[in-house]
C-alpha cells in the first residue's frame, strides 16, 4: 500500500493526459458535508431571526423593528408590534465604545428619523405629534415629554442631530458624523488631528477618477508584462547576477580596507592606556574575522555562480516558453479576475453570516448597561469557530482550484506535440476536468494548508493579546513557533502546487501525486534552487517595475491637478492596488513556470529523444537544456 492507502505500482508510469479517473472521492464527500454545515449555519441565523435583527435592526428590549414580536420572559416592553416602526434610533448615537467598536446607547424602533435638529423637549413633542414618530421610551406618551421627570434618561440626548436612515440596514445615522471622530481615531490610529483625516478623505474624493485610471494602468501593465517578460528575462537575470557579484566583492573589499586602515593607523599613537590598547586589539581581531568570513562567503558565492551559470539558461528558457503559453492560452490572464471574484463573493457571504451570528442566539441583559443583547450560549457558541475554520478551508480551496486549473491547462499545452491541435479552450477543458475528477484532491490539499494556518493564526492572536505583558522568553518562543509554522506553510504550498500538477498529468490521488512530485523535485534540487532563486527575483523586479511606473504616473497626474492639498493617501492607495494586481498576475506566471519545469523534468527523465520516446519540450526549452548538459547539468 502506498501513501494514504493508494496502491503502488511496481514501476512508476507517467501517462500524460491518457487516463482520467476520480481522485480522493472521500475528501470530496467530506468537503461537501462541511459546506452543507456552513450553509446550515446561515439557515440557522435566518430561522432564529438573527438575519432579520441585523437587517431590520432591533431595540434595547429585544424587539425587531418592522414586524410583530413575541414577548421575551423577564424583559419589560418586549413583544411589541413594530410593524409601523421600521427604523432604529439611538438616544445617544455618539456614545461609542472604543474598545468594542459599537454604540452603547439605548436603541428604539421609530417610524421616522428626525431630519431636522431638535433642541428642546418641546421640539421632541412637536415632532411626535406631527409625524407620529416618538423618539422617547415606549412607556412615555409623546404629548407629555416636557413634563415627565424621567425624560432625561428615557429621551434622546439634546440637541438631537438631524439624521437619515442607512440604505438596507434602516439605522438612523447622524448626517454630521463628527461625533464619530473618536471612533475613527481608534480605527485609523495614525491620525491624531481630525482635520488631517478630513483633508486625506477630501484628497481621495477629489482624485477618484485619477485613482481609477491609475488602477487600470497597473492592470494593463501587468497583463503586458506577462507576455513580454520572456524577452527581458535574460537581461533581468544578468542584472541580478551582476548585482550579487559586485555587492559581495564590494562588501568584502570594504571590510579588508577597514582592517588594513585599522592596522596602519589604529596603532600609530604610542602613549595609549593599556585598556585602549586591548580595545584596539579586539577591534582589529573582530575586523579580521569579519573580513575573513566575507571572503569565504564571496569565494563560495563566486564558485556557485560559476557552477550554476549554465543552469540559468534553463530558467531563461522556461520564462520564454511561459510567455508563449500566455499567447496560446490568453484566457489564463482572466484567472486572477475569476479567483478574486470567487473569493470576494465568498468573503462577503462569510462576513454577512458572521454578522448574522452576532445577532443570533438567546436574549441576554447586559449587566453594565441593562440593554438586551443576543448571544450564542452553550454548544451554539462553537458555531463561530466552525464558521472561522470554514473561512480558511474554503479560501484555500478556491486558491487551490486556481492552481489546479492553471496546471491542467499548462500540462495540456506542454504534452500536446502539435500546438495547432490544442483544444479550443484549454482553460475550460481544465476546469471541466477539475470539477469532474479532482475536487477531492483540491479539498485535501486545502485542508492540509488549513491544519497549518489555523495554529499559526491562533498563535498570532495570542501574541497580539499578550503584547507588553509576556516575558522575553515567551515572546521569543511564540515568534519562533509562528515563524516555523509560516515556513512549513510555504513549503506545503509549494509541494501542493506541484502535487496538483502531477494530478493534472497522471490523474493520481493527492498523496501519490505529492510523493511523485517530491521525488522529481529532489532529483532536480539544483535546478529547482536556481529557478526559484532567479525566477523569484525576476518576478519581484517585475512587481517593482509596475509599482514604480504606476507611482510615477500618479505623481505626475496628482501634482498636475491641484484642486486639493493632500494627495499622499491617493498615491498610497494606487501603489498598494498596483502591487496587489502585479502580485496576482505574476503569481499566475510563477505557477506556469513551476508547472512547466515539472513537465520538463518528467519529460527528460522518461524520454530520451529516440523513436517512440520523443521529447515533448519546445526548441527553446531544449536549447536551454542542451546548454546545461554541456556543462554537466
C-alpha positions as CSV (number, residue, x, y, z in Angstrom):
1,X,0.0,0.0,0.0
2,X,1.2,3.5,-0.8
3,X,0.6,6.8,0.8
4,X,-2.8,7.1,2.5
5,X,-3.9,3.8,1.1
6,X,-3.0,4.3,-2.5
7,X,-1.8,1.2,-4.4
8,X,1.8,1.5,-5.5
9,X,2.9,0.4,-9.0
10,X,6.0,-1.8,-9.2
11,X,7.4,0.8,-11.5
12,X,6.1,4.4,-11.7
13,X,4.5,5.0,-15.1
14,X,3.7,8.5,-16.4
15,X,0.9,8.6,-19.0
16,X,0.2,12.3,-19.5
17,X,-3.4,13.0,-20.3
18,X,-4.2,9.4,-21.2
19,X,-6.1,8.0,-18.2
20,X,-8.6,10.0,-16.2
21,X,-10.4,8.9,-13.0
22,X,-11.9,10.4,-9.9
23,X,-9.3,11.1,-7.2
24,X,-9.8,11.4,-3.4
25,X,-13.5,10.9,-3.5
26,X,-13.8,10.6,0.3
27,X,-12.3,14.0,0.7
28,X,-14.8,15.5,-1.8
29,X,-17.7,14.0,0.2
30,X,-16.1,15.3,3.5
31,X,-15.8,18.8,2.0
32,X,-19.3,18.7,0.7
33,X,-20.6,17.8,4.2
34,X,-18.6,20.6,5.6
35,X,-20.0,23.1,3.1
36,X,-23.5,21.8,4.0
37,X,-22.6,22.6,7.6
38,X,-21.6,26.2,6.6
39,X,-24.9,26.6,4.8
40,X,-26.8,25.2,7.8
41,X,-25.2,28.0,10.0
42,X,-26.6,30.5,7.6
43,X,-30.0,28.8,7.7
44,X,-29.9,28.8,11.5
45,X,-29.3,32.5,11.7
46,X,-32.2,33.2,9.3
47,X,-34.7,30.8,11.0
48,X,-33.9,32.1,14.6
49,X,-34.2,35.7,13.5
50,X,-30.5,36.7,13.6
51,X,-30.5,37.8,9.9
52,X,-33.7,39.8,10.4
53,X,-32.4,41.5,13.5
54,X,-29.2,42.5,11.6
55,X,-31.0,43.9,8.5
56,X,-34.1,45.5,10.1
57,X,-32.5,46.2,13.5
58,X,-33.8,45.7,17.0
59,X,-34.3,47.9,20.0
60,X,-32.9,47.6,23.5
61,X,-35.8,45.4,24.6
62,X,-35.2,42.6,22.0
63,X,-38.0,43.7,19.6
64,X,-37.2,43.5,15.9
65,X,-38.2,46.7,14.0
66,X,-40.8,46.5,11.3
67,X,-42.6,43.3,12.5
68,X,-44.6,41.7,15.3
69,X,-42.6,40.4,18.1
70,X,-43.0,37.7,20.8
71,X,-42.6,38.6,24.4
72,X,-39.3,37.7,26.0
73,X,-39.6,36.4,29.5
74,X,-38.2,38.8,32.1
75,X,-37.8,41.7,29.7
76,X,-40.2,44.6,30.0
77,X,-41.5,46.3,26.9
78,X,-40.7,43.3,24.8
79,X,-43.2,41.6,22.5
80,X,-44.4,44.9,20.9
81,X,-45.9,45.3,17.4
82,X,-43.4,47.4,15.5
83,X,-44.9,46.9,12.0
84,X,-45.0,50.7,11.5
85,X,-41.7,51.3,13.2
86,X,-39.1,50.4,10.7
87,X,-36.1,52.4,11.7
88,X,-33.6,52.0,14.6
89,X,-33.0,55.3,16.5
90,X,-30.2,55.7,19.1
91,X,-30.9,58.0,22.0
92,X,-27.2,58.9,22.2
93,X,-25.5,57.9,18.9
94,X,-22.2,59.5,19.9
95,X,-21.8,57.2,22.9
96,X,-19.3,54.9,21.3
97,X,-17.4,52.1,23.0
98,X,-13.9,52.5,21.5
99,X,-12.7,49.0,22.6
100,X,-15.7,47.0,21.4
101,X,-16.3,49.2,18.3
102,X,-20.0,49.6,18.9
103,X,-22.6,52.1,20.1
104,X,-23.6,51.7,23.8
105,X,-26.7,53.9,23.6
106,X,-30.3,52.7,24.1
107,X,-32.0,51.9,20.8
108,X,-35.7,52.3,19.9
109,X,-37.7,51.5,16.9
110,X,-39.3,54.6,15.3
111,X,-41.4,55.3,12.3
112,X,-39.3,58.2,11.0
113,X,-35.8,59.5,11.6
114,X,-35.6,63.2,12.6
115,X,-34.4,65.2,9.5
116,X,-34.0,68.5,11.4
117,X,-32.2,69.3,14.6
118,X,-34.4,69.1,17.8
119,X,-33.0,71.3,20.5
120,X,-35.7,71.1,23.2
121,X,-38.2,68.6,24.6
122,X,-40.9,70.8,23.0
123,X,-39.3,70.0,19.7
124,X,-39.4,66.3,20.5
125,X,-43.1,66.7,21.4
126,X,-43.9,68.6,18.2
127,X,-42.0,66.0,16.1
128,X,-44.0,63.2,17.7
129,X,-47.3,64.9,17.2
130,X,-46.7,65.9,13.6
131,X,-45.0,62.7,12.3
132,X,-46.3,60.1,14.7
133,X,-42.7,59.1,15.5
134,X,-42.0,59.0,19.2
135,X,-38.3,59.3,20.0
136,X,-38.5,58.6,23.7
137,X,-39.1,55.3,25.5
138,X,-42.3,53.4,24.7
139,X,-43.7,53.9,28.2
140,X,-43.8,57.7,27.7
141,X,-46.6,59.5,25.9
142,X,-45.4,61.9,23.3
143,X,-47.6,64.8,24.4
144,X,-46.1,64.6,27.9
145,X,-42.4,64.7,27.0
146,X,-41.7,68.2,28.5
147,X,-43.4,67.4,31.8
148,X,-42.1,63.9,32.7
149,X,-39.2,63.8,35.2
150,X,-37.7,60.6,33.6
151,X,-37.3,62.4,30.3
152,X,-33.5,62.8,31.0
153,X,-32.8,59.1,31.0
154,X,-35.5,57.9,28.6
155,X,-35.4,60.6,25.9
156,X,-32.6,61.3,23.4
157,X,-29.7,63.5,24.4
158,X,-30.3,67.1,23.4
159,X,-29.8,68.5,20.9
160,X,-30.9,65.7,18.6
161,X,-28.8,65.9,15.4
162,X,-30.6,65.5,12.0
163,X,-30.2,62.0,10.7
164,X,-31.2,59.8,7.8
165,X,-31.6,56.0,7.5
166,X,-28.8,53.9,6.2
167,X,-29.7,52.0,3.0
168,X,-30.8,48.4,3.6
169,X,-29.9,48.4,7.3
170,X,-32.5,51.0,8.4
171,X,-30.4,52.7,11.2
172,X,-30.9,56.4,11.8
173,X,-27.4,57.8,11.3
174,X,-26.5,61.5,12.0
175,X,-25.9,63.5,8.9
176,X,-22.9,65.1,10.6
177,X,-20.6,62.2,11.6
178,X,-18.3,64.4,13.6
179,X,-19.4,62.7,16.8
180,X,-17.8,59.5,15.5
181,X,-14.3,61.3,15.5
182,X,-13.1,59.3,18.4
183,X,-14.2,56.0,16.8
184,X,-12.5,57.0,13.6
185,X,-9.3,57.8,15.5
186,X,-9.5,54.4,17.2
187,X,-9.7,52.7,13.8
188,X,-7.3,54.9,12.0
189,X,-4.7,55.2,14.7
190,X,-2.1,57.2,12.7
191,X,-4.5,60.2,12.5
192,X,-4.0,62.4,15.5
193,X,-5.7,65.5,14.1
194,X,-9.2,65.3,12.8
195,X,-8.5,67.9,10.2
196,X,-5.8,65.7,8.7
197,X,-8.3,62.9,8.3
198,X,-10.7,65.2,6.5
199,X,-8.0,66.5,4.2
200,X,-6.9,63.0,3.3
201,X,-10.5,61.9,2.6
202,X,-11.1,65.0,0.6
203,X,-8.0,64.2,-1.4
204,X,-9.3,60.7,-2.2
205,X,-12.7,62.0,-3.1
206,X,-11.3,64.7,-5.4
207,X,-8.9,62.4,-7.2
208,X,-11.2,59.3,-7.6
209,X,-11.1,59.5,-11.4
210,X,-7.3,59.6,-11.4
211,X,-7.1,56.7,-8.9
212,X,-9.4,54.6,-11.1
213,X,-7.3,55.4,-14.2
214,X,-4.1,54.5,-12.5
215,X,-5.5,51.2,-11.2
216,X,-6.5,50.4,-14.8
217,X,-3.0,51.4,-15.9
218,X,-1.5,48.9,-13.3
219,X,-3.8,46.2,-14.7
220,X,-2.8,46.8,-18.3
221,X,0.9,46.9,-17.4
222,X,0.6,43.6,-15.5
223,X,-1.0,41.9,-18.5
224,X,1.6,43.3,-20.9
225,X,4.5,42.3,-18.6
226,X,3.2,38.7,-18.5
227,X,3.7,38.5,-22.3
228,X,6.9,40.5,-22.8
229,X,8.8,39.2,-19.7
230,X,10.2,36.3,-21.8
231,X,12.0,38.9,-23.9
232,X,13.5,40.8,-20.9
233,X,14.1,37.9,-18.6
234,X,17.7,37.3,-19.8
235,X,18.6,41.0,-19.1
236,X,17.0,40.8,-15.7
237,X,18.8,37.6,-14.8
238,X,22.2,39.0,-15.7
239,X,21.4,42.2,-13.8
240,X,20.7,40.0,-10.8
241,X,24.0,38.1,-11.2
242,X,26.0,41.3,-11.6
243,X,24.4,42.9,-8.6
244,X,25.1,39.9,-6.4
245,X,28.7,39.5,-7.5
246,X,29.5,43.2,-7.3
247,X,27.8,43.5,-3.9
248,X,29.7,40.6,-2.4
249,X,33.0,41.9,-3.8
250,X,32.3,45.4,-2.6
251,X,31.4,44.3,0.9
252,X,34.4,42.1,1.2
253,X,36.7,44.9,-0.1
254,X,35.3,47.4,2.4
255,X,35.9,45.1,5.3
256,X,39.5,44.4,4.3
257,X,40.1,48.1,3.8
258,X,38.8,48.8,7.3
259,X,41.0,46.1,8.7
260,X,44.1,47.5,6.9
261,X,43.3,51.0,7.9
262,X,43.0,49.9,11.5
263,X,46.3,48.1,11.4
264,X,48.1,51.1,9.8
265,X,46.6,54.0,11.8
266,X,45.0,52.3,14.8
267,X,48.3,51.6,16.5
268,X,50.1,54.8,15.5
269,X,49.7,56.5,18.9
270,X,52.4,55.3,21.3
271,X,51.2,56.7,24.6
272,X,48.0,54.8,24.9
273,X,46.4,53.5,28.0
274,X,46.6,49.7,28.4
275,X,42.8,49.4,28.2
276,X,42.8,51.3,24.9
277,X,45.5,49.0,23.5
278,X,43.4,45.9,24.4
279,X,40.3,47.5,22.9
280,X,42.1,48.3,19.7
281,X,43.5,44.8,19.5
282,X,40.0,43.3,20.0
283,X,38.6,45.6,17.3
284,X,41.3,44.5,14.9
285,X,40.7,40.9,15.5
286,X,36.9,41.4,15.0
287,X,37.5,43.1,11.7
288,X,39.8,40.3,10.6
289,X,37.2,37.7,11.5
290,X,34.5,39.7,9.6
291,X,36.7,40.2,6.5
292,X,37.8,36.5,6.5
293,X,34.2,35.3,6.8
294,X,33.1,37.7,4.0
295,X,36.0,36.4,1.8
296,X,34.9,32.8,2.3
297,X,31.3,33.7,1.6
298,X,32.4,35.6,-1.6
299,X,34.5,32.7,-2.8
300,X,31.7,30.2,-2.3
301,X,29.3,32.6,-4.0
302,X,31.5,33.0,-7.0
303,X,32.1,29.3,-7.3
304,X,28.3,28.7,-7.1
305,X,27.8,31.4,-9.8
306,X,30.4,29.7,-12.0
307,X,29.0,26.3,-11.4
308,X,25.4,27.3,-11.9
309,X,25.8,29.8,-14.7
310,X,24.6,27.3,-17.3
311,X,21.6,26.4,-15.2
312,X,20.4,30.0,-15.5
313,X,19.9,29.3,-19.2
314,X,17.2,26.8,-18.3
315,X,15.4,29.4,-16.2
316,X,15.5,31.9,-19.1
317,X,14.2,29.2,-21.4
318,X,11.3,28.4,-19.0
319,X,10.4,32.1,-18.9
320,X,10.5,32.2,-22.7
321,X,8.1,29.2,-23.0
322,X,5.9,30.6,-20.3
323,X,5.4,33.8,-22.3
324,X,4.4,31.6,-25.3
325,X,1.9,29.8,-23.1
326,X,0.1,33.0,-22.4
327,X,0.0,33.8,-26.1
328,X,-1.6,30.4,-26.9
329,X,-3.8,30.4,-23.8
330,X,-4.9,34.1,-23.4
331,X,-7.7,33.1,-21.1
332,X,-5.0,32.5,-18.4
333,X,-4.9,36.2,-17.9
334,X,-8.5,36.0,-16.7
335,X,-7.7,33.6,-13.9
336,X,-6.9,36.4,-11.3
337,X,-10.2,38.0,-12.1
338,X,-12.2,34.8,-11.7
339,X,-10.3,33.8,-8.5
340,X,-10.7,37.3,-7.0
341,X,-14.4,37.4,-7.8
342,X,-14.9,33.9,-6.2
343,X,-13.0,35.0,-3.1
344,X,-14.9,38.3,-2.9
345,X,-18.3,36.6,-3.2
346,X,-17.3,34.0,-0.5
347,X,-15.9,36.7,1.8
348,X,-19.0,38.8,1.5
349,X,-21.1,35.8,2.3
350,X,-18.9,34.8,5.2
351,X,-19.0,38.3,6.7
352,X,-22.7,38.5,6.4
353,X,-23.2,35.2,8.2
354,X,-20.7,36.3,10.8
355,X,-22.8,39.4,11.4
356,X,-26.0,37.3,11.5
357,X,-24.3,35.1,14.2
358,X,-23.6,38.3,16.1
359,X,-27.4,39.0,16.4
360,X,-28.4,35.3,16.9
361,X,-28.9,33.2,20.0
362,X,-30.7,33.8,23.2
363,X,-31.6,37.2,24.6
364,X,-29.3,38.3,27.5
365,X,-29.4,41.5,29.5
366,X,-26.1,43.4,29.7
367,X,-25.3,43.8,33.3
368,X,-23.4,47.1,32.7
369,X,-26.0,48.9,30.5
370,X,-29.2,46.9,31.2
371,X,-29.8,46.6,27.5
372,X,-31.0,43.4,25.9
373,X,-28.5,41.7,23.6
374,X,-28.5,38.4,21.7
375,X,-25.6,35.9,22.3
376,X,-24.8,32.4,21.4
377,X,-24.7,30.3,24.5
378,X,-23.8,26.7,25.3
379,X,-22.9,24.5,22.3
380,X,-24.1,27.2,19.9
381,X,-21.1,29.3,20.6
382,X,-19.0,26.8,18.7
383,X,-20.8,27.7,15.5
384,X,-18.5,30.8,15.3
385,X,-15.4,28.5,15.5
386,X,-16.8,26.3,12.8
387,X,-17.5,29.3,10.7
388,X,-13.9,30.6,11.2
389,X,-12.5,27.2,10.1
390,X,-14.7,27.4,7.0
391,X,-13.2,30.8,6.1
392,X,-9.6,29.3,6.0
393,X,-10.5,26.0,4.3
394,X,-12.8,27.3,1.6
395,X,-10.4,30.2,0.9
396,X,-7.6,27.8,0.4
397,X,-9.9,25.6,-1.7
398,X,-10.6,28.4,-4.1
399,X,-6.9,29.2,-4.4
400,X,-6.1,25.5,-4.9
401,X,-8.8,25.4,-7.7
402,X,-7.0,28.2,-9.4
403,X,-3.7,26.3,-9.2
404,X,-5.2,23.1,-10.5
405,X,-6.9,24.9,-13.3
406,X,-3.7,26.6,-14.4
407,X,-1.7,23.4,-14.0
408,X,-4.2,21.4,-16.1
409,X,-4.1,24.0,-19.0
410,X,-0.3,24.2,-18.9
411,X,0.0,20.4,-18.9
412,X,-2.3,20.2,-21.9
413,X,-0.2,22.7,-23.7
414,X,3.2,21.0,-22.9
415,X,2.2,17.4,-23.7
416,X,0.4,18.3,-27.0
417,X,3.1,17.9,-29.6
418,X,1.2,19.7,-32.4
419,X,0.1,23.1,-30.8
420,X,-2.3,23.5,-33.7
421,X,-4.3,20.6,-32.2
422,X,-4.8,22.2,-28.8
423,X,-8.4,22.3,-27.5
424,X,-10.4,25.4,-28.4
425,X,-10.4,26.4,-24.8
426,X,-7.8,24.5,-22.8
427,X,-8.7,26.6,-19.7
428,X,-12.4,25.5,-19.9
429,X,-11.3,21.9,-20.5
430,X,-9.1,22.1,-17.4
431,X,-12.0,23.5,-15.3
432,X,-14.3,20.7,-16.5
433,X,-11.6,18.0,-15.6
434,X,-11.2,19.6,-12.2
435,X,-15.0,19.6,-11.5
436,X,-15.5,16.1,-12.8
437,X,-12.4,14.3,-11.4
438,X,-10.3,16.2,-9.0
439,X,-12.3,18.3,-6.5
440,X,-11.5,15.8,-3.8
441,X,-7.7,16.3,-4.4
442,X,-8.1,20.0,-4.2
443,X,-10.1,19.8,-1.0
444,X,-7.5,17.5,0.6
445,X,-4.6,19.8,-0.3
446,X,-6.5,22.9,1.0
447,X,-7.3,21.0,4.3
448,X,-3.6,20.3,4.9
449,X,-2.8,24.0,4.5
450,X,-5.7,24.8,6.8
451,X,-4.2,22.5,9.5
452,X,-1.0,24.6,9.5
453,X,-2.5,28.0,9.0
454,X,-5.1,27.9,11.8
455,X,-2.5,27.2,14.6
456,X,-0.3,30.0,13.2
457,X,-3.2,32.4,13.2
458,X,-4.1,31.3,16.7
459,X,-0.6,31.9,18.0
460,X,-0.5,35.3,16.2
461,X,-3.8,36.2,18.1
462,X,-2.3,35.1,21.4
463,X,0.9,37.1,20.7
464,X,-1.2,40.3,20.0
465,X,-3.3,39.8,23.1
466,X,-0.2,39.4,25.3
467,X,1.8,42.2,23.7
468,X,3.5,44.1,26.5
469,X,2.5,41.5,29.1
470,X,4.6,38.4,28.3
471,X,8.3,38.0,29.2
472,X,11.1,37.9,26.7
473,X,11.4,34.1,26.7
474,X,7.7,33.5,26.0
475,X,7.7,36.3,23.3
476,X,10.7,34.6,21.6
477,X,9.1,31.2,21.8
478,X,5.8,32.5,20.3
479,X,7.6,34.2,17.4
480,X,9.7,31.1,16.8
481,X,6.6,28.9,16.6
482,X,4.9,31.4,14.3
483,X,7.9,31.6,12.0
484,X,8.3,27.8,11.9
485,X,4.6,27.4,11.0
486,X,4.9,30.1,8.4
487,X,7.9,28.3,6.8
488,X,6.1,25.0,6.9
489,X,3.0,26.5,5.3
490,X,5.1,28.0,2.4
491,X,6.8,24.6,1.8
492,X,3.5,22.8,1.8
493,X,2.1,25.4,-0.6
494,X,4.9,24.7,-3.0
495,X,4.6,20.9,-2.7
496,X,0.8,21.1,-3.0
497,X,1.1,23.1,-6.2
498,X,3.4,20.5,-7.7
499,X,1.1,17.7,-6.5
500,X,-1.8,19.4,-8.4
501,X,0.4,19.5,-11.5
502,X,1.2,15.8,-11.1
503,X,-2.5,15.0,-10.6
504,X,-3.3,17.0,-13.8
505,X,-0.7,14.9,-15.7
506,X,-1.4,11.4,-14.5
507,X,-4.8,11.7,-12.6
508,X,-3.4,10.2,-9.4
509,X,-4.6,10.9,-5.8
510,X,-3.1,13.7,-3.8
511,X,-0.7,11.6,-1.7
512,X,0.6,9.7,-4.7
513,X,1.0,12.9,-6.7
514,X,2.7,14.7,-3.8
515,X,5.1,11.8,-3.4
516,X,5.9,11.6,-7.2
517,X,6.3,15.4,-7.4
518,X,8.6,15.4,-4.3
519,X,10.8,12.7,-5.9
520,X,11.1,14.6,-9.1
521,X,11.9,17.8,-7.3
522,X,14.6,16.1,-5.1
523,X,16.2,14.6,-8.2
524,X,16.4,18.1,-9.7
525,X,17.3,20.0,-6.5
526,X,19.9,22.3,-8.1
527,X,17.6,23.2,-10.9
528,X,14.8,23.9,-8.5
529,X,17.0,26.1,-6.4
530,X,18.2,28.1,-9.4
531,X,14.8,28.5,-10.9
532,X,13.2,29.6,-7.6
533,X,16.1,32.0,-6.7
534,X,16.5,33.6,-10.1
535,X,12.8,33.4,-11.1
536,X,11.5,34.9,-7.8
537,X,13.9,37.8,-8.2
538,X,12.9,38.4,-11.8
539,X,9.2,38.4,-10.8
540,X,10.0,40.7,-7.9
541,X,11.7,43.1,-10.2
542,X,8.6,42.9,-12.4
543,X,6.3,43.8,-9.5
544,X,8.6,46.7,-8.6
545,X,8.6,47.9,-12.2
546,X,4.8,48.0,-12.3
547,X,4.5,49.8,-8.9
548,X,7.2,52.4,-9.7
549,X,5.7,53.1,-13.1
550,X,2.2,53.5,-11.8
551,X,3.5,55.6,-8.9
552,X,5.5,57.9,-11.2
553,X,2.4,58.4,-13.4
554,X,0.4,59.0,-10.3
555,X,2.8,61.7,-9.1
556,X,2.6,63.5,-12.4
557,X,-1.2,63.4,-12.6
558,X,-1.8,64.2,-9.0
559,X,0.7,67.0,-9.0
560,X,-0.9,68.4,-12.2
561,X,-4.3,68.5,-10.6
562,X,-4.0,71.0,-7.7
563,X,-7.6,71.2,-6.5
564,X,-6.7,69.6,-3.2
565,X,-3.9,69.8,-0.7
566,X,-3.2,66.2,0.2
567,X,-2.5,63.5,-2.5
568,X,-0.4,61.2,-0.3
569,X,-3.3,58.9,0.5
570,X,-4.5,58.5,-3.1
571,X,-0.9,57.7,-4.1
572,X,-0.6,55.1,-1.4
573,X,-3.9,53.6,-2.5
574,X,-2.7,53.4,-6.1
575,X,0.7,51.8,-5.1
576,X,-1.0,49.2,-2.9
577,X,-3.5,48.3,-5.6
578,X,-0.8,48.2,-8.3
579,X,1.3,45.9,-6.1
580,X,-1.7,43.7,-5.4
581,X,-2.6,43.4,-9.2
582,X,1.1,42.8,-10.1
583,X,1.3,40.1,-7.4
584,X,-1.9,38.3,-8.6
585,X,-0.9,38.3,-12.3
586,X,2.8,37.4,-11.8
587,X,1.8,34.7,-9.3
588,X,-0.1,33.1,-12.2
589,X,3.1,33.4,-14.3
590,X,5.1,31.8,-11.5
591,X,2.6,28.8,-11.4
592,X,3.0,28.4,-15.1
593,X,6.8,28.4,-14.8
594,X,6.7,25.8,-12.0
595,X,4.3,23.5,-13.8
596,X,6.5,23.8,-17.0
597,X,9.5,22.8,-15.0
598,X,7.8,19.7,-13.5
599,X,6.6,18.7,-17.0
600,X,10.2,19.3,-18.3
601,X,11.7,17.2,-15.5
602,X,9.3,14.3,-16.2
603,X,9.9,14.6,-20.0
604,X,13.7,14.4,-19.6
605,X,13.5,11.6,-17.1
606,X,11.3,9.2,-19.1
607,X,12.1,10.3,-22.7
608,X,15.5,10.3,-24.5
609,X,14.6,11.6,-28.0
610,X,14.7,8.1,-29.6
611,X,11.9,6.9,-31.8
612,X,8.9,6.1,-29.6
613,X,10.4,8.3,-26.8
614,X,10.5,11.7,-28.4
615,X,10.7,14.7,-26.2
616,X,7.6,16.9,-25.8
617,X,9.6,20.1,-25.0
618,X,9.8,23.0,-27.4
619,X,13.0,24.0,-29.2
620,X,13.7,27.0,-26.9
621,X,13.5,24.8,-23.8
622,X,15.6,22.1,-25.5
623,X,18.3,24.6,-26.3
624,X,18.4,25.8,-22.7
625,X,18.6,22.2,-21.5
626,X,21.4,21.4,-24.0
627,X,23.4,24.4,-22.8
628,X,23.2,23.0,-19.3
629,X,24.0,19.4,-20.3
630,X,27.3,20.6,-21.9
631,X,28.2,21.9,-18.6
632,X,27.4,18.7,-16.8
633,X,24.0,19.7,-15.6
